[in-house]
Amino acid sequence: MAHVIINSSGVGGTQVGTVVTAGVDKFVTIVNETNTAISLDLHGSGGKDTGDIKINANEFLVLEHAGGVGAYTMQNVKTTHGTSAVVGQNAQAGGNLDVRVYMYKRG
């Protein structure tokens, strides 16, 4: 499993962890735990595989990616409405806790 942390400015960092697809299993699940819609690009070993993916707040997407099998990363992860996107997300952290977008291999 892999994840990207989205900070309180609505910008995602570098992916931590790996997701590798193999054989005919080309499905990944991407989970948005933020309280706003996000967009991202999915990159495989040959570059951008699927671009401008959008996932609504607190939802997930099962995606059959278009590229070959191998390691996949989420890039350009951001909220769709810019700054202050996750303000108020977690009351324990004063409403500004960094939140995550997860990806894992399905199957």
N, CA, C and O of each residue as an XYZ file, in Angstrom:
428
protein
N       0.850     -1.170      0.000
C       0.000      0.000      0.000
C       0.896      1.233      0.000
O       2.024      1.203      0.492
N       0.374      2.307     -0.556
C       1.096      3.571     -0.632
C       0.166      4.699     -0.216
O      -1.055      4.549     -0.224
N       0.762      5.833      0.147
C      -0.068      6.994      0.469
C       0.673      8.285      0.140
O       1.900      8.322      0.048
N      -0.117      9.341     -0.034
C       0.384     10.700     -0.214
C      -0.290     11.546      0.849
O      -1.503     11.464      1.042
N       0.498     12.358      1.536
C      -0.059     13.263      2.539
C      -0.403     14.585      1.868
O       0.417     15.175      1.164
N      -1.627     15.037      2.099
C      -2.048     16.355      1.621
C      -2.025     17.287      2.821
O      -2.678     17.030      3.833
N      -1.272     18.370      2.702
C      -1.149     19.285      3.837
C      -2.320     20.262      3.880
O      -3.215     20.213      3.036
N      -2.303     21.139      4.863
C      -3.427     22.054      5.052
C      -3.527     23.106      3.962
O      -4.490     23.872      3.933
N      -2.545     23.159      3.060
C      -2.633     24.055      1.904
C      -3.273     23.370      0.702
O      -3.481     23.996     -0.337
N      -3.585     22.082      0.844
C      -4.234     21.366     -0.239
C      -3.287     20.766     -1.255
O      -3.701     20.436     -2.366
N      -1.996     20.615     -0.884
C      -0.987     20.112     -1.817
C      -0.445     18.780     -1.318
O      -0.127     18.637     -0.137
N      -0.340     17.816     -2.207
C       0.186     16.507     -1.855
C       1.684     16.440     -1.970
O       2.287     17.082     -2.830
N       2.288     15.647     -1.083
C       3.737     15.437     -1.104
C       4.105     14.248     -1.968
O       3.332     13.818     -2.824
N       5.297     13.723     -1.732
C       5.795     12.565     -2.463
C       5.180     11.292     -1.896
O       5.012     11.167     -0.683
N       4.846     10.355     -2.763
C       4.247      9.096     -2.338
C       5.193      8.309     -1.452
O       6.390      8.223     -1.726
N       4.653      7.739     -0.392
C       5.383      6.847      0.497
C       4.837      5.443      0.280
O       3.622      5.244      0.313
N       5.700      4.481      0.062
C       5.265      3.111     -0.186
C       5.136      2.827     -1.667
O       5.244      3.731     -2.496
N       4.904      1.558     -1.996
C       4.831      1.153     -3.399
C       3.569      0.356     -3.678
O       3.009     -0.297     -2.799
N       3.144      0.430     -4.924
C       2.048     -0.399     -5.431
C       2.537     -0.977     -6.751
O       2.879     -0.236     -7.673
N       2.569     -2.300     -6.838
C       3.062     -2.963     -8.039
C       1.982     -3.902     -8.563
O       1.497     -4.773     -7.842
N       1.613     -3.715     -9.818
C       0.661     -4.619    -10.459
C       1.446     -5.657    -11.255
O       2.564     -5.393    -11.695
N       0.854     -6.838    -11.437
C       1.548     -7.921    -12.138
C       0.546     -8.747    -12.925
O      -0.640     -8.793    -12.597
N       1.042     -9.395    -13.964
C       0.205    -10.271    -14.776
C      -0.949     -9.520    -15.411
O      -0.761     -8.437    -15.965
N      -2.139    -10.091    -15.332
C      -3.310     -9.455    -15.932
C      -4.045     -8.568    -14.932
O      -5.032     -7.923    -15.286
N      -3.573     -8.529    -13.685
C      -4.212     -7.737    -12.636
C      -3.740     -6.295    -12.730
O      -2.675     -5.952    -12.217
N      -4.527     -5.454    -13.382
C      -4.154     -4.057    -13.588
C      -5.079     -3.102    -12.842
O      -5.278     -1.963    -13.263
N      -5.640     -3.572    -11.735
C      -6.565     -2.741    -10.960
C      -5.886     -2.193     -9.713
O      -5.169     -2.908     -9.013
N      -6.122     -0.914     -9.447
C      -5.697     -0.288     -8.198
C      -6.918      0.410     -7.600
O      -7.840      0.803     -8.315
N      -6.902      0.556     -6.278
C      -7.940      1.306     -5.582
C      -7.283      2.527     -4.968
O      -6.252      2.415     -4.305
N      -7.874      3.690     -5.185
C      -7.377      4.942     -4.622
C      -8.452      5.467     -3.677
O      -9.611      5.615     -4.062
N      -8.056      5.747     -2.436
C      -8.988      6.161     -1.387
C      -8.677      7.591     -0.971
O      -7.547      7.898     -0.591
N      -9.667      8.458     -1.042
C      -9.532      9.855     -0.643
C     -10.143     10.025      0.739
O     -11.366      9.979      0.878
N      -9.311     10.222      1.776
C      -9.860     10.402      3.126
C     -10.065     11.870      3.482
O     -10.430     12.181      4.616
N      -9.838     12.774      2.538
C     -10.002     14.193      2.830
C     -11.469     14.612      2.734
O     -12.313     13.866      2.237
N     -11.753     15.820      3.220
C     -13.125     16.323      3.181
C     -13.384     17.196      1.958
O     -14.280     18.040      1.967
N     -12.596     16.990      0.910
C     -12.777     17.733     -0.332
C     -12.389     16.852     -1.514
O     -11.673     15.866     -1.336
N     -12.840     17.186     -2.696
C     -12.460     16.438     -3.898
C     -10.980     16.643     -4.192
O     -10.419     17.696     -3.891
N     -10.351     15.631     -4.782
C      -8.942     15.711     -5.155
C      -8.782     15.370     -6.624
O      -9.681     14.808     -7.249
N      -7.623     15.718     -7.165
C      -7.244     15.273     -8.500
C      -5.811     14.772     -8.419
O      -5.048     15.200     -7.553
N      -5.446     13.872     -9.316
C      -4.086     13.318     -9.332
C      -3.819     12.685    -10.676
O      -4.730     12.467    -11.475
N      -2.540     12.392    -10.912
C      -2.112     11.636    -12.084
C      -1.552     10.312    -11.588
O      -0.931     10.259    -10.526
N      -1.768      9.239    -12.347
C      -1.213      7.936    -12.027
C      -0.091      7.656    -13.010
O      -0.301      7.642    -14.223
N       1.106      7.434    -12.475
C       2.277      7.194    -13.315
C       2.767      5.767    -13.143
O       2.813      5.240    -12.031
N       3.134      5.145    -14.266
C       3.729      3.817    -14.260
C       5.157      3.885    -14.729
O       5.729      4.970    -14.835
N       5.738      2.745    -15.011
C       7.145      2.694    -15.406
C       7.417      3.437    -16.710
O       8.557      3.828    -16.963
N       6.402      3.641    -17.540
C       6.597      4.323    -18.813
C       6.160      5.774    -18.819
O       6.014      6.365    -19.888
N       5.944      6.368    -17.639
C       5.492      7.759    -17.580
C       4.033      7.843    -17.171
O       3.489      6.920    -16.564
N       3.401      8.972    -17.513
C       2.006      9.170    -17.110
C       1.123      8.136    -17.782
O       1.121      7.993    -19.005
N       0.379      7.425    -16.966
C      -0.482      6.361    -17.448
C      -1.916      6.859    -17.569
O      -2.552      6.709    -18.613
N      -2.407      7.443    -16.507
C      -3.763      7.962    -16.484
C      -3.715      9.318    -15.803
O      -3.279      9.413    -14.656
N      -4.150     10.360    -16.480
C      -4.053     11.702    -15.921
C      -5.384     12.285    -15.518
O      -6.446     11.839    -15.949
N      -5.296     13.291    -14.682
C      -6.442     14.083    -14.240
C      -7.569     13.223    -13.666
O      -8.737     13.373    -14.028
N      -7.188     12.325    -12.768
C      -8.168     11.497    -12.068
C      -8.802     12.347    -10.977
O      -8.096     13.046    -10.249
N     -10.098     12.297    -10.856
C     -10.799     13.072     -9.820
C     -11.555     12.108     -8.912
O     -12.212     11.176     -9.376
N     -11.446     12.357     -7.588
C     -12.147     11.538     -6.601
C     -12.819     12.477     -5.612
O     -12.170     13.366     -5.060
N     -14.101     12.291     -5.387
C     -14.852     13.137     -4.465
C     -14.412     12.936     -3.021
O     -13.714     11.973     -2.704
N     -14.819     13.843     -2.157
C     -14.475     13.800     -0.734
C     -14.909     12.474     -0.116
O     -16.013     11.988     -0.361
N     -14.019     11.903      0.687
C     -14.314     10.678      1.449
C     -14.835      9.539      0.583
O     -15.687      8.767      1.022
N     -14.335      9.429     -0.632
C     -14.750      8.344     -1.523
C     -13.526      7.603     -2.053
O     -12.388      8.011     -1.822
N     -13.778      6.516     -2.761
C     -12.682      5.755     -3.358
C     -13.002      5.467     -4.814
O     -14.147      5.583     -5.251
N     -11.970      5.089     -5.553
C     -12.109      4.789     -6.973
C     -11.340      3.513     -7.265
O     -10.167      3.395     -6.910
N     -12.000      2.553     -7.914
C     -11.326      1.358     -8.410
C     -11.007      1.636     -9.872
O     -11.898      1.933    -10.667
N      -9.733      1.537    -10.215
C      -9.282      1.955    -11.538
C      -8.517      0.831    -12.214
O      -7.592      0.265    -11.633
N      -8.902      0.510    -13.441
C      -8.079     -0.373    -14.258
C      -7.177      0.536    -15.079
O      -7.633      1.202    -16.008
N      -5.911      0.559    -14.737
C      -5.019      1.500    -15.413
C      -4.705      1.050    -16.830
O      -4.778     -0.134    -17.157
N      -4.357      2.011    -17.655
C      -4.197      1.771    -19.085
C      -2.825      1.242    -19.465
O      -2.669      0.661    -20.539
N      -1.832      1.428    -18.612
C      -0.460      1.055    -18.950
C      -0.149     -0.400    -18.667
O      -1.034     -1.199    -18.360
N       1.130     -0.723    -18.778
C       1.593     -2.071    -18.497
C       1.679     -2.324    -17.008
O       1.405     -1.429    -16.208
N       2.054     -3.528    -16.629
C       2.197     -3.861    -15.220
C       3.518     -3.308    -14.696
O       4.430     -3.016    -15.469
N       3.610     -3.169    -13.381
C       4.818     -2.644    -12.750
C       4.463     -1.721    -11.604
O       3.336     -1.728    -11.109
N       5.442     -0.923    -11.186
C       5.255     -0.010    -10.058
C       4.461      1.216    -10.488
O       4.677      1.753    -11.574
N       3.542      1.655     -9.633
C       2.708      2.822     -9.919
C       2.800      3.846     -8.796
O       2.881      3.491     -7.621
N       2.788      5.122     -9.174
C       2.844      6.209     -8.197
C       1.765      7.235     -8.494
O       1.386      7.465     -9.642
N       1.280      7.850     -7.408
C       0.348      8.974     -7.518
C       1.197     10.242     -7.562
O       2.062     10.438     -6.709
N       0.956     11.095     -8.543
C       1.692     12.347     -8.670
C       0.716     13.496     -8.885
O      -0.432     13.288     -9.278
N       1.190     14.711     -8.622
C       0.377     15.921     -8.785
C      -0.926     15.839     -7.993
O      -1.972     16.293     -8.457
N      -0.857     15.257     -6.793
C      -2.047     15.130     -5.949
C      -2.365     16.496     -5.357
O      -1.503     17.147     -4.767
N      -3.610     16.921     -5.521
C      -4.015     18.220     -4.968
C      -5.526     18.258     -4.819
O      -6.258     17.487     -5.440
N      -5.959     19.166     -3.987
C      -7.391     19.370     -3.860
C      -7.865     20.192     -5.043
O      -7.089     20.939     -5.638
N      -9.131     20.058     -5.382
C      -9.635     20.733     -6.577
C      -9.956     22.194     -6.344
O     -10.165     22.934     -7.305
N     -10.001     22.634     -5.086
C     -10.301     24.054     -4.872
C      -9.178     24.807     -4.174
O      -9.412     25.862     -3.585
N      -7.961     24.273     -4.235
C      -6.795     25.034     -3.798
C      -6.567     25.063     -2.305
O      -6.777     24.062     -1.619
N      -6.141     26.203     -1.799
C      -5.657     26.317     -0.436
C      -6.747     26.157      0.601
O      -7.936     26.271      0.304
N      -6.329     25.895      1.803
C      -7.205     25.709      2.963
C      -8.219     24.598      2.738
O      -9.328     24.637      3.270
N      -7.829     23.613      1.951
C      -8.764     22.559      1.581
C      -9.088     21.624      2.727
O     -10.212     21.130      2.814
N      -8.147     21.372      3.595
C      -8.397     20.399      4.648
C      -8.497     21.060      6.016
O      -8.373     20.385      7.038
N      -8.716     22.348      6.048
C      -8.900     23.043      7.319
C     -10.133     22.484      8.008
O     -11.180     22.316      7.384
N     -10.007     22.197      9.293
C     -11.116     21.643     10.044
C     -11.251     20.148      9.899
O     -12.215     19.569     10.399
N     -10.321     19.510      9.235
C     -10.394     18.071      8.987
C     -10.306     17.264     10.276
O     -10.992     16.250     10.409
N      -9.478     17.688     11.230
C      -9.292     16.897     12.433
C      -9.254     17.799     13.655
O      -8.304     18.560     13.836
N     -10.265     17.721     14.483
C     -10.367     18.599     15.648
C      -9.250     18.367     16.650
O      -8.879     19.297     17.366
N      -8.696     17.155     16.727
C      -7.626     16.866     17.675
C      -6.363     17.650     17.358
O      -5.550     17.882     18.252
N      -6.184     18.053     16.145
C      -4.981     18.787     15.742
C      -5.310     20.247     15.469
O      -4.640     20.894     14.664
N      -6.315     20.758     16.121
C      -6.690     22.149     15.899
C      -7.309     22.382     14.542
O      -7.367     23.521     14.078
N      -7.774     21.328     13.891
C      -8.458     21.481     12.612
C      -7.557     21.536     11.405
O      -8.027     21.842     10.309
N      -6.256     21.247     11.565
C      -5.356     21.337     10.423
C      -4.420     20.139     10.308
O      -3.260     20.300      9.927
N      -4.890     18.972     10.623
C      -4.059     17.783     10.519
C      -3.895     17.396      9.052
O      -4.856     17.410      8.283
N      -2.657     17.048      8.673
C      -2.437     16.533      7.325
C      -3.230     15.243      7.149
O      -3.309     14.432      8.071
N      -3.805     15.055      5.994
C      -4.609     13.872      5.711
C      -4.038     13.150      4.502
O      -3.155     13.675      3.825
N      -4.526     11.971      4.230
C      -3.883     11.115      3.240
C      -4.816     10.653      2.135
O      -6.037     10.600      2.282
N      -4.179     10.322      1.020
C      -4.812      9.627     -0.084
C      -4.055      8.312     -0.210
O      -2.831      8.307     -0.341
N      -4.774      7.204     -0.170
C      -4.170      5.879     -0.199
C      -4.365      5.214     -1.551
O      -5.340      5.476     -2.256
N      -3.410      4.339     -1.903
C      -3.558      3.514     -3.105
C      -3.059      2.126     -2.782
O      -2.025      1.959     -2.135
N      -3.805      1.122     -3.240
C      -3.343     -0.251     -3.090
C      -3.771     -1.067     -4.283
O      -4.715     -0.725     -4.995
N      -3.046     -2.171     -4.485
C      -3.352     -3.085     -5.582
C      -4.622     -3.839     -5.262
O      -4.792     -4.347     -4.153
N      -5.495     -3.911     -6.215
C      -6.760     -4.620     -6.023
C      -6.586     -6.042     -6.528
O      -6.077     -6.259     -7.627
N      -7.000     -6.991     -5.738
C      -6.947     -8.373     -6.185
C      -6.056     -9.244     -5.362
O      -5.928    -10.436     -5.642
